[in-house]
Amino acid sequence: MGATMSVTAAELGLTAGTWNIDPSHSEVTFSIRHLMSKVRGSFTEFSGAIEIAEDVAASTATAEIQLKSIDTRNADRDNHVRSADILDIENHPAMTFQTKSVRVEGDTNLVDGELTIKGVSQPITLEVEFNGVGEDPWGGTRAGFTATGSINRKDYGIEFNVPLPGGQKALLGDKVDIQLEIQAVRA
C-alpha cells in the first residue's frame, strides 16, 4: 500500500477550500479498441468540485458526467452508445465519481475513488499530476490537474459486443482508458 501524502495545500500554492471544475477549460476523454484501432471520444457536459484540505491527503473530489453528451465524432455511433445496448441513458443519464482517498506511491500521486456507471459502483484508481496554480485574467485563481486511469467496461454491466469473423476478435475491447484534463477555479 502507498504512503499517505504529507504535503500541505500551502506548500503547493493552493488555498484550502472548494475549487469548482471549469468545464469550458477541462476535458473528459476516453479511448477504447474498436476493430483494429482505438476510437477516442469525450463527454462535453460535466460538473464537479475538488475540496482541497489543508493536509492534501484529506482532499476529496466529486464529478457528474452527463452521458448524453458523448462525442466520438460519429452521430450514429454516439446514438448507439447512448442506447440500452451500451450506456442506457434513458435509465442512467449520468456517471459519477467520488474520491475515497489520496495517496503517494514513490513519485506517483494516486486518487482512489468510486466510479458509478449504469447504477454499478466500482473502485477506480487515477494517477494524478498537479500542473500548478495561478491567477487568471479575470481575477480568479485556477489550478490544473491531469488524471489518467482505466476501467473494464464489463465491470459496469456494459456487455454489448459483436464477434468478428474468425472468432478470435470482437468489435469492442473491454478496457477503456480515461484521461481528464481539469482546470478548477477557487470558489
PyMOL commands that place a pseudoatom at each C-alpha (Angstrom):
pseudoatom trace, name=CA, resn=MET, resi=1, chain=A, elem=C, hetatm=0, pos=[0.000, 0.000, 0.000]
pseudoatom trace, name=CA, resn=GLY, resi=2, chain=A, elem=C, hetatm=0, pos=[1.154, 3.544, -0.652]
pseudoatom trace, name=CA, resn=ALA, resi=3, chain=A, elem=C, hetatm=0, pos=[2.200, 6.119, 1.891]
pseudoatom trace, name=CA, resn=THR, resi=4, chain=A, elem=C, hetatm=0, pos=[-0.119, 8.924, 2.919]
pseudoatom trace, name=CA, resn=MET, resi=5, chain=A, elem=C, hetatm=0, pos=[0.764, 12.320, 1.472]
pseudoatom trace, name=CA, resn=SER, resi=6, chain=A, elem=C, hetatm=0, pos=[2.277, 14.703, 3.981]
pseudoatom trace, name=CA, resn=VAL, resi=7, chain=A, elem=C, hetatm=0, pos=[2.022, 17.809, 1.838]
pseudoatom trace, name=CA, resn=THR, resi=8, chain=A, elem=C, hetatm=0, pos=[0.070, 20.883, 2.829]
pseudoatom trace, name=CA, resn=ALA, resi=9, chain=A, elem=C, hetatm=0, pos=[-2.064, 22.887, 0.427]
pseudoatom trace, name=CA, resn=ALA, resi=10, chain=A, elem=C, hetatm=0, pos=[0.110, 25.931, 1.104]
pseudoatom trace, name=CA, resn=GLU, resi=11, chain=A, elem=C, hetatm=0, pos=[3.243, 24.029, 0.006]
pseudoatom trace, name=CA, resn=LEU, resi=12, chain=A, elem=C, hetatm=0, pos=[1.586, 23.547, -3.399]
pseudoatom trace, name=CA, resn=GLY, resi=13, chain=A, elem=C, hetatm=0, pos=[0.408, 27.151, -3.597]
pseudoatom trace, name=CA, resn=LEU, resi=14, chain=A, elem=C, hetatm=0, pos=[-3.210, 26.096, -3.113]
pseudoatom trace, name=CA, resn=THR, resi=15, chain=A, elem=C, hetatm=0, pos=[-5.747, 27.579, -0.742]
pseudoatom trace, name=CA, resn=ALA, resi=16, chain=A, elem=C, hetatm=0, pos=[-7.757, 25.051, 1.227]
pseudoatom trace, name=CA, resn=GLY, resi=17, chain=A, elem=C, hetatm=0, pos=[-11.426, 25.086, 0.252]
pseudoatom trace, name=CA, resn=THR, resi=18, chain=A, elem=C, hetatm=0, pos=[-13.665, 24.442, -2.732]
pseudoatom trace, name=CA, resn=TRP, resi=19, chain=A, elem=C, hetatm=0, pos=[-12.324, 24.527, -6.283]
pseudoatom trace, name=CA, resn=ASN, resi=20, chain=A, elem=C, hetatm=0, pos=[-15.031, 24.160, -8.955]
pseudoatom trace, name=CA, resn=ILE, resi=21, chain=A, elem=C, hetatm=0, pos=[-14.259, 22.367, -12.195]
pseudoatom trace, name=CA, resn=ASP, resi=22, chain=A, elem=C, hetatm=0, pos=[-14.428, 24.765, -15.148]
pseudoatom trace, name=CA, resn=PRO, resi=23, chain=A, elem=C, hetatm=0, pos=[-15.970, 22.661, -17.949]
pseudoatom trace, name=CA, resn=SER, resi=24, chain=A, elem=C, hetatm=0, pos=[-15.076, 25.176, -20.645]
pseudoatom trace, name=CA, resn=HIS, resi=25, chain=A, elem=C, hetatm=0, pos=[-11.369, 24.706, -19.830]
pseudoatom trace, name=CA, resn=SER, resi=26, chain=A, elem=C, hetatm=0, pos=[-11.453, 20.998, -18.919]
pseudoatom trace, name=CA, resn=GLU, resi=27, chain=A, elem=C, hetatm=0, pos=[-11.804, 17.734, -20.833]
pseudoatom trace, name=CA, resn=VAL, resi=28, chain=A, elem=C, hetatm=0, pos=[-13.200, 14.292, -20.016]
pseudoatom trace, name=CA, resn=THR, resi=29, chain=A, elem=C, hetatm=0, pos=[-11.927, 11.901, -22.691]
pseudoatom trace, name=CA, resn=PHE, resi=30, chain=A, elem=C, hetatm=0, pos=[-11.638, 8.160, -23.248]
pseudoatom trace, name=CA, resn=SER, resi=31, chain=A, elem=C, hetatm=0, pos=[-10.435, 5.597, -25.749]
pseudoatom trace, name=CA, resn=ILE, resi=32, chain=A, elem=C, hetatm=0, pos=[-11.477, 2.015, -26.451]
pseudoatom trace, name=CA, resn=ARG, resi=33, chain=A, elem=C, hetatm=0, pos=[-10.347, -0.536, -29.003]
pseudoatom trace, name=CA, resn=HIS, resi=34, chain=A, elem=C, hetatm=0, pos=[-12.802, -0.726, -31.907]
pseudoatom trace, name=CA, resn=LEU, resi=35, chain=A, elem=C, hetatm=0, pos=[-11.968, -3.256, -34.616]
pseudoatom trace, name=CA, resn=MET, resi=36, chain=A, elem=C, hetatm=0, pos=[-8.199, -2.954, -35.166]
pseudoatom trace, name=CA, resn=SER, resi=37, chain=A, elem=C, hetatm=0, pos=[-7.588, 0.550, -33.768]
pseudoatom trace, name=CA, resn=LYS, resi=38, chain=A, elem=C, hetatm=0, pos=[-8.761, 2.791, -30.955]
pseudoatom trace, name=CA, resn=VAL, resi=39, chain=A, elem=C, hetatm=0, pos=[-11.707, 5.159, -31.029]
pseudoatom trace, name=CA, resn=ARG, resi=40, chain=A, elem=C, hetatm=0, pos=[-11.415, 8.293, -28.924]
pseudoatom trace, name=CA, resn=GLY, resi=41, chain=A, elem=C, hetatm=0, pos=[-14.283, 10.238, -27.537]
pseudoatom trace, name=CA, resn=SER, resi=42, chain=A, elem=C, hetatm=0, pos=[-15.247, 12.836, -24.987]
pseudoatom trace, name=CA, resn=PHE, resi=43, chain=A, elem=C, hetatm=0, pos=[-18.085, 13.943, -22.773]
pseudoatom trace, name=CA, resn=THR, resi=44, chain=A, elem=C, hetatm=0, pos=[-18.858, 17.636, -23.156]
pseudoatom trace, name=CA, resn=GLU, resi=45, chain=A, elem=C, hetatm=0, pos=[-21.265, 18.160, -20.227]
pseudoatom trace, name=CA, resn=PHE, resi=46, chain=A, elem=C, hetatm=0, pos=[-19.904, 17.622, -16.729]
pseudoatom trace, name=CA, resn=SER, resi=47, chain=A, elem=C, hetatm=0, pos=[-19.541, 19.327, -13.387]
pseudoatom trace, name=CA, resn=GLY, resi=48, chain=A, elem=C, hetatm=0, pos=[-17.676, 18.759, -10.179]
pseudoatom trace, name=CA, resn=ALA, resi=49, chain=A, elem=C, hetatm=0, pos=[-15.629, 20.162, -7.375]
pseudoatom trace, name=CA, resn=ILE, resi=50, chain=A, elem=C, hetatm=0, pos=[-12.380, 19.496, -5.579]
pseudoatom trace, name=CA, resn=GLU, resi=51, chain=A, elem=C, hetatm=0, pos=[-12.312, 20.098, -1.839]
pseudoatom trace, name=CA, resn=ILE, resi=52, chain=A, elem=C, hetatm=0, pos=[-8.695, 20.912, -1.067]
pseudoatom trace, name=CA, resn=ALA, resi=53, chain=A, elem=C, hetatm=0, pos=[-7.881, 20.178, 2.564]
pseudoatom trace, name=CA, resn=GLU, resi=54, chain=A, elem=C, hetatm=0, pos=[-5.004, 21.798, 4.444]
pseudoatom trace, name=CA, resn=ASP, resi=55, chain=A, elem=C, hetatm=0, pos=[-3.468, 18.291, 4.541]
pseudoatom trace, name=CA, resn=VAL, resi=56, chain=A, elem=C, hetatm=0, pos=[-3.701, 17.378, 0.842]
pseudoatom trace, name=CA, resn=ALA, resi=57, chain=A, elem=C, hetatm=0, pos=[-4.192, 13.683, 1.716]
pseudoatom trace, name=CA, resn=ALA, resi=58, chain=A, elem=C, hetatm=0, pos=[-7.604, 14.591, 3.162]
pseudoatom trace, name=CA, resn=SER, resi=59, chain=A, elem=C, hetatm=0, pos=[-8.755, 16.301, -0.066]
pseudoatom trace, name=CA, resn=THR, resi=60, chain=A, elem=C, hetatm=0, pos=[-11.756, 14.988, -1.991]
pseudoatom trace, name=CA, resn=ALA, resi=61, chain=A, elem=C, hetatm=0, pos=[-13.272, 15.351, -5.452]
pseudoatom trace, name=CA, resn=THR, resi=62, chain=A, elem=C, hetatm=0, pos=[-16.708, 14.713, -6.916]
pseudoatom trace, name=CA, resn=ALA, resi=63, chain=A, elem=C, hetatm=0, pos=[-17.866, 14.770, -10.512]
pseudoatom trace, name=CA, resn=GLU, resi=64, chain=A, elem=C, hetatm=0, pos=[-21.018, 14.118, -12.520]
pseudoatom trace, name=CA, resn=ILE, resi=65, chain=A, elem=C, hetatm=0, pos=[-20.819, 13.466, -16.261]
pseudoatom trace, name=CA, resn=GLN, resi=66, chain=A, elem=C, hetatm=0, pos=[-23.902, 13.681, -18.469]
pseudoatom trace, name=CA, resn=LEU, resi=67, chain=A, elem=C, hetatm=0, pos=[-23.785, 10.596, -20.691]
pseudoatom trace, name=CA, resn=LYS, resi=68, chain=A, elem=C, hetatm=0, pos=[-25.968, 12.158, -23.404]
pseudoatom trace, name=CA, resn=SER, resi=69, chain=A, elem=C, hetatm=0, pos=[-23.025, 14.471, -24.139]
pseudoatom trace, name=CA, resn=ILE, resi=70, chain=A, elem=C, hetatm=0, pos=[-20.822, 11.700, -25.575]
pseudoatom trace, name=CA, resn=ASP, resi=71, chain=A, elem=C, hetatm=0, pos=[-18.991, 12.730, -28.749]
pseudoatom trace, name=CA, resn=THR, resi=72, chain=A, elem=C, hetatm=0, pos=[-16.963, 10.228, -30.772]
pseudoatom trace, name=CA, resn=ARG, resi=73, chain=A, elem=C, hetatm=0, pos=[-17.216, 12.294, -33.974]
pseudoatom trace, name=CA, resn=ASN, resi=74, chain=A, elem=C, hetatm=0, pos=[-19.799, 9.881, -35.414]
pseudoatom trace, name=CA, resn=ALA, resi=75, chain=A, elem=C, hetatm=0, pos=[-23.503, 10.587, -34.753]
pseudoatom trace, name=CA, resn=ASP, resi=76, chain=A, elem=C, hetatm=0, pos=[-24.669, 7.022, -35.483]
pseudoatom trace, name=CA, resn=ARG, resi=77, chain=A, elem=C, hetatm=0, pos=[-22.069, 5.530, -33.128]
pseudoatom trace, name=CA, resn=ASP, resi=78, chain=A, elem=C, hetatm=0, pos=[-22.883, 8.112, -30.434]
pseudoatom trace, name=CA, resn=ASN, resi=79, chain=A, elem=C, hetatm=0, pos=[-26.587, 7.271, -30.651]
pseudoatom trace, name=CA, resn=HIS, resi=80, chain=A, elem=C, hetatm=0, pos=[-25.813, 3.560, -30.349]
pseudoatom trace, name=CA, resn=VAL, resi=81, chain=A, elem=C, hetatm=0, pos=[-23.589, 4.159, -27.309]
pseudoatom trace, name=CA, resn=ARG, resi=82, chain=A, elem=C, hetatm=0, pos=[-26.433, 6.150, -25.700]
pseudoatom trace, name=CA, resn=SER, resi=83, chain=A, elem=C, hetatm=0, pos=[-28.890, 3.269, -26.318]
pseudoatom trace, name=CA, resn=ALA, resi=84, chain=A, elem=C, hetatm=0, pos=[-29.885, 0.473, -23.924]
pseudoatom trace, name=CA, resn=ASP, resi=85, chain=A, elem=C, hetatm=0, pos=[-27.262, -1.736, -25.661]
pseudoatom trace, name=CA, resn=ILE, resi=86, chain=A, elem=C, hetatm=0, pos=[-24.436, 0.201, -24.028]
pseudoatom trace, name=CA, resn=LEU, resi=87, chain=A, elem=C, hetatm=0, pos=[-24.952, 3.195, -21.657]
pseudoatom trace, name=CA, resn=ASP, resi=88, chain=A, elem=C, hetatm=0, pos=[-28.771, 3.165, -21.443]
pseudoatom trace, name=CA, resn=ILE, resi=89, chain=A, elem=C, hetatm=0, pos=[-29.010, 6.921, -20.821]
pseudoatom trace, name=CA, resn=GLU, resi=90, chain=A, elem=C, hetatm=0, pos=[-32.816, 6.747, -20.567]
pseudoatom trace, name=CA, resn=ASN, resi=91, chain=A, elem=C, hetatm=0, pos=[-32.410, 4.929, -17.241]
pseudoatom trace, name=CA, resn=HIS, resi=92, chain=A, elem=C, hetatm=0, pos=[-28.899, 6.099, -16.289]
pseudoatom trace, name=CA, resn=PRO, resi=93, chain=A, elem=C, hetatm=0, pos=[-28.339, 9.658, -17.561]
pseudoatom trace, name=CA, resn=ALA, resi=94, chain=A, elem=C, hetatm=0, pos=[-25.116, 10.335, -15.635]
pseudoatom trace, name=CA, resn=MET, resi=95, chain=A, elem=C, hetatm=0, pos=[-21.986, 8.673, -14.341]
pseudoatom trace, name=CA, resn=THR, resi=96, chain=A, elem=C, hetatm=0, pos=[-20.474, 9.884, -11.092]
pseudoatom trace, name=CA, resn=PHE, resi=97, chain=A, elem=C, hetatm=0, pos=[-17.124, 9.849, -9.333]
pseudoatom trace, name=CA, resn=GLN, resi=98, chain=A, elem=C, hetatm=0, pos=[-16.390, 10.247, -5.619]
pseudoatom trace, name=CA, resn=THR, resi=99, chain=A, elem=C, hetatm=0, pos=[-12.922, 10.239, -4.025]
pseudoatom trace, name=CA, resn=LYS, resi=100, chain=A, elem=C, hetatm=0, pos=[-12.189, 7.705, -1.287]
pseudoatom trace, name=CA, resn=SER, resi=101, chain=A, elem=C, hetatm=0, pos=[-8.508, 8.520, -0.602]
pseudoatom trace, name=CA, resn=VAL, resi=102, chain=A, elem=C, hetatm=0, pos=[-5.451, 10.397, -1.844]
pseudoatom trace, name=CA, resn=ARG, resi=103, chain=A, elem=C, hetatm=0, pos=[-2.032, 8.744, -1.577]
pseudoatom trace, name=CA, resn=VAL, resi=104, chain=A, elem=C, hetatm=0, pos=[1.501, 8.671, -2.959]
pseudoatom trace, name=CA, resn=GLU, resi=105, chain=A, elem=C, hetatm=0, pos=[3.449, 5.642, -4.162]
pseudoatom trace, name=CA, resn=GLY, resi=106, chain=A, elem=C, hetatm=0, pos=[7.029, 6.613, -4.918]
pseudoatom trace, name=CA, resn=ASP, resi=107, chain=A, elem=C, hetatm=0, pos=[6.756, 9.682, -7.145]
pseudoatom trace, name=CA, resn=THR, resi=108, chain=A, elem=C, hetatm=0, pos=[3.193, 8.892, -8.237]
pseudoatom trace, name=CA, resn=ASN, resi=109, chain=A, elem=C, hetatm=0, pos=[0.127, 10.703, -6.872]
pseudoatom trace, name=CA, resn=LEU, resi=110, chain=A, elem=C, hetatm=0, pos=[-2.927, 8.424, -6.739]
pseudoatom trace, name=CA, resn=VAL, resi=111, chain=A, elem=C, hetatm=0, pos=[-6.584, 9.151, -6.123]
pseudoatom trace, name=CA, resn=ASP, resi=112, chain=A, elem=C, hetatm=0, pos=[-8.695, 6.156, -5.169]
pseudoatom trace, name=CA, resn=GLY, resi=113, chain=A, elem=C, hetatm=0, pos=[-12.375, 6.612, -5.795]
pseudoatom trace, name=CA, resn=GLU, resi=114, chain=A, elem=C, hetatm=0, pos=[-15.661, 5.087, -6.748]
pseudoatom trace, name=CA, resn=LEU, resi=115, chain=A, elem=C, hetatm=0, pos=[-16.994, 5.379, -10.300]
pseudoatom trace, name=CA, resn=THR, resi=116, chain=A, elem=C, hetatm=0, pos=[-20.683, 4.691, -10.904]
pseudoatom trace, name=CA, resn=ILE, resi=117, chain=A, elem=C, hetatm=0, pos=[-21.936, 3.833, -14.393]
pseudoatom trace, name=CA, resn=LYS, resi=118, chain=A, elem=C, hetatm=0, pos=[-25.397, 2.361, -15.111]
pseudoatom trace, name=CA, resn=GLY, resi=119, chain=A, elem=C, hetatm=0, pos=[-26.069, 2.136, -11.375]
pseudoatom trace, name=CA, resn=VAL, resi=120, chain=A, elem=C, hetatm=0, pos=[-22.975, -0.027, -10.784]
pseudoatom trace, name=CA, resn=SER, resi=121, chain=A, elem=C, hetatm=0, pos=[-20.275, 1.377, -8.486]
pseudoatom trace, name=CA, resn=GLN, resi=122, chain=A, elem=C, hetatm=0, pos=[-16.715, 0.084, -8.760]
pseudoatom trace, name=CA, resn=PRO, resi=123, chain=A, elem=C, hetatm=0, pos=[-13.385, 1.239, -7.336]
pseudoatom trace, name=CA, resn=ILE, resi=124, chain=A, elem=C, hetatm=0, pos=[-11.035, 3.103, -9.647]
pseudoatom trace, name=CA, resn=THR, resi=125, chain=A, elem=C, hetatm=0, pos=[-7.548, 4.494, -9.108]
pseudoatom trace, name=CA, resn=LEU, resi=126, chain=A, elem=C, hetatm=0, pos=[-6.474, 7.559, -11.058]
pseudoatom trace, name=CA, resn=GLU, resi=127, chain=A, elem=C, hetatm=0, pos=[-2.873, 8.670, -11.447]
pseudoatom trace, name=CA, resn=VAL, resi=128, chain=A, elem=C, hetatm=0, pos=[-2.885, 12.441, -10.912]
pseudoatom trace, name=CA, resn=GLU, resi=129, chain=A, elem=C, hetatm=0, pos=[-0.398, 15.092, -11.961]
pseudoatom trace, name=CA, resn=PHE, resi=130, chain=A, elem=C, hetatm=0, pos=[-0.670, 18.535, -10.349]
pseudoatom trace, name=CA, resn=ASN, resi=131, chain=A, elem=C, hetatm=0, pos=[0.009, 21.080, -13.112]
pseudoatom trace, name=CA, resn=GLY, resi=132, chain=A, elem=C, hetatm=0, pos=[0.248, 24.187, -10.940]
pseudoatom trace, name=CA, resn=VAL, resi=133, chain=A, elem=C, hetatm=0, pos=[-1.799, 27.094, -9.677]
pseudoatom trace, name=CA, resn=GLY, resi=134, chain=A, elem=C, hetatm=0, pos=[-2.034, 30.715, -10.770]
pseudoatom trace, name=CA, resn=GLU, resi=135, chain=A, elem=C, hetatm=0, pos=[-4.140, 33.802, -11.244]
pseudoatom trace, name=CA, resn=ASP, resi=136, chain=A, elem=C, hetatm=0, pos=[-6.332, 34.108, -14.328]
pseudoatom trace, name=CA, resn=PRO, resi=137, chain=A, elem=C, hetatm=0, pos=[-7.021, 37.351, -16.298]
pseudoatom trace, name=CA, resn=TRP, resi=138, chain=A, elem=C, hetatm=0, pos=[-10.465, 37.677, -14.673]
pseudoatom trace, name=CA, resn=GLY, resi=139, chain=A, elem=C, hetatm=0, pos=[-9.293, 37.930, -11.063]
pseudoatom trace, name=CA, resn=GLY, resi=140, chain=A, elem=C, hetatm=0, pos=[-9.744, 34.260, -10.186]
pseudoatom trace, name=CA, resn=THR, resi=141, chain=A, elem=C, hetatm=0, pos=[-7.316, 31.606, -9.045]
pseudoatom trace, name=CA, resn=ARG, resi=142, chain=A, elem=C, hetatm=0, pos=[-7.032, 28.384, -11.057]
pseudoatom trace, name=CA, resn=ALA, resi=143, chain=A, elem=C, hetatm=0, pos=[-5.369, 25.028, -10.505]
pseudoatom trace, name=CA, resn=GLY, resi=144, chain=A, elem=C, hetatm=0, pos=[-4.667, 22.382, -13.137]
pseudoatom trace, name=CA, resn=PHE, resi=145, chain=A, elem=C, hetatm=0, pos=[-4.669, 18.600, -12.868]
pseudoatom trace, name=CA, resn=THR, resi=146, chain=A, elem=C, hetatm=0, pos=[-4.216, 15.704, -15.292]
pseudoatom trace, name=CA, resn=ALA, resi=147, chain=A, elem=C, hetatm=0, pos=[-5.671, 12.343, -14.268]
pseudoatom trace, name=CA, resn=THR, resi=148, chain=A, elem=C, hetatm=0, pos=[-5.475, 9.004, -16.068]
pseudoatom trace, name=CA, resn=GLY, resi=149, chain=A, elem=C, hetatm=0, pos=[-6.815, 5.535, -15.388]
pseudoatom trace, name=CA, resn=SER, resi=150, chain=A, elem=C, hetatm=0, pos=[-8.512, 2.522, -16.929]
pseudoatom trace, name=CA, resn=ILE, resi=151, chain=A, elem=C, hetatm=0, pos=[-11.661, 0.509, -16.339]
pseudoatom trace, name=CA, resn=ASN, resi=152, chain=A, elem=C, hetatm=0, pos=[-13.116, -2.719, -17.659]
pseudoatom trace, name=CA, resn=ARG, resi=153, chain=A, elem=C, hetatm=0, pos=[-16.481, -1.841, -19.181]
pseudoatom trace, name=CA, resn=LYS, resi=154, chain=A, elem=C, hetatm=0, pos=[-17.888, -5.273, -18.292]
pseudoatom trace, name=CA, resn=ASP, resi=155, chain=A, elem=C, hetatm=0, pos=[-17.427, -4.450, -14.594]
pseudoatom trace, name=CA, resn=TYR, resi=156, chain=A, elem=C, hetatm=0, pos=[-20.235, -1.907, -15.130]
pseudoatom trace, name=CA, resn=GLY, resi=157, chain=A, elem=C, hetatm=0, pos=[-22.590, -4.261, -16.950]
pseudoatom trace, name=CA, resn=ILE, resi=158, chain=A, elem=C, hetatm=0, pos=[-21.655, -2.996, -20.417]
pseudoatom trace, name=CA, resn=GLU, resi=159, chain=A, elem=C, hetatm=0, pos=[-21.589, -6.330, -22.210]
pseudoatom trace, name=CA, resn=PHE, resi=160, chain=A, elem=C, hetatm=0, pos=[-22.506, -5.404, -25.814]
pseudoatom trace, name=CA, resn=ASN, resi=161, chain=A, elem=C, hetatm=0, pos=[-20.145, -6.776, -28.445]
pseudoatom trace, name=CA, resn=VAL, resi=162, chain=A, elem=C, hetatm=0, pos=[-20.113, -8.322, -31.904]
pseudoatom trace, name=CA, resn=PRO, resi=163, chain=A, elem=C, hetatm=0, pos=[-17.791, -11.244, -32.683]
pseudoatom trace, name=CA, resn=LEU, resi=164, chain=A, elem=C, hetatm=0, pos=[-15.695, -10.767, -35.785]
pseudoatom trace, name=CA, resn=PRO, resi=165, chain=A, elem=C, hetatm=0, pos=[-15.226, -13.445, -38.452]
pseudoatom trace, name=CA, resn=GLY, resi=166, chain=A, elem=C, hetatm=0, pos=[-12.665, -15.999, -37.345]
pseudoatom trace, name=CA, resn=GLY, resi=167, chain=A, elem=C, hetatm=0, pos=[-13.895, -15.927, -33.742]
pseudoatom trace, name=CA, resn=GLN, resi=168, chain=A, elem=C, hetatm=0, pos=[-10.709, -14.564, -32.199]
pseudoatom trace, name=CA, resn=LYS, resi=169, chain=A, elem=C, hetatm=0, pos=[-11.579, -10.883, -32.009]
pseudoatom trace, name=CA, resn=ALA, resi=170, chain=A, elem=C, hetatm=0, pos=[-14.595, -8.796, -31.173]
pseudoatom trace, name=CA, resn=LEU, resi=171, chain=A, elem=C, hetatm=0, pos=[-15.807, -5.388, -32.324]
pseudoatom trace, name=CA, resn=LEU, resi=172, chain=A, elem=C, hetatm=0, pos=[-15.053, -3.719, -28.953]
pseudoatom trace, name=CA, resn=GLY, resi=173, chain=A, elem=C, hetatm=0, pos=[-12.284, -4.145, -26.428]
pseudoatom trace, name=CA, resn=ASP, resi=174, chain=A, elem=C, hetatm=0, pos=[-13.098, -4.414, -22.731]
pseudoatom trace, name=CA, resn=LYS, resi=175, chain=A, elem=C, hetatm=0, pos=[-10.526, -1.892, -21.471]
pseudoatom trace, name=CA, resn=VAL, resi=176, chain=A, elem=C, hetatm=0, pos=[-11.495, 1.790, -21.513]
pseudoatom trace, name=CA, resn=ASP, resi=177, chain=A, elem=C, hetatm=0, pos=[-8.681, 4.294, -20.960]
pseudoatom trace, name=CA, resn=ILE, resi=178, chain=A, elem=C, hetatm=0, pos=[-9.697, 7.540, -19.276]
pseudoatom trace, name=CA, resn=GLN, resi=179, chain=A, elem=C, hetatm=0, pos=[-7.934, 10.910, -19.367]
pseudoatom trace, name=CA, resn=LEU, resi=180, chain=A, elem=C, hetatm=0, pos=[-9.049, 14.026, -17.531]
pseudoatom trace, name=CA, resn=GLU, resi=181, chain=A, elem=C, hetatm=0, pos=[-7.611, 17.497, -18.064]
pseudoatom trace, name=CA, resn=ILE, resi=182, chain=A, elem=C, hetatm=0, pos=[-9.084, 19.520, -15.239]
pseudoatom trace, name=CA, resn=GLN, resi=183, chain=A, elem=C, hetatm=0, pos=[-8.895, 23.246, -14.621]
pseudoatom trace, name=CA, resn=ALA, resi=184, chain=A, elem=C, hetatm=0, pos=[-10.525, 24.204, -11.334]
pseudoatom trace, name=CA, resn=VAL, resi=185, chain=A, elem=C, hetatm=0, pos=[-11.401, 27.689, -10.100]
pseudoatom trace, name=CA, resn=ARG, resi=186, chain=A, elem=C, hetatm=0, pos=[-11.192, 28.663, -6.426]
pseudoatom trace, name=CA, resn=ALA, resi=187, chain=A, elem=C, hetatm=0, pos=[-14.750, 29.322, -5.195]
for i in range(1, 187): cmd.bond("trace and resi %d" % i, "trace and resi %d" % (i + 1))
show_as sticks, trace
zoom trace
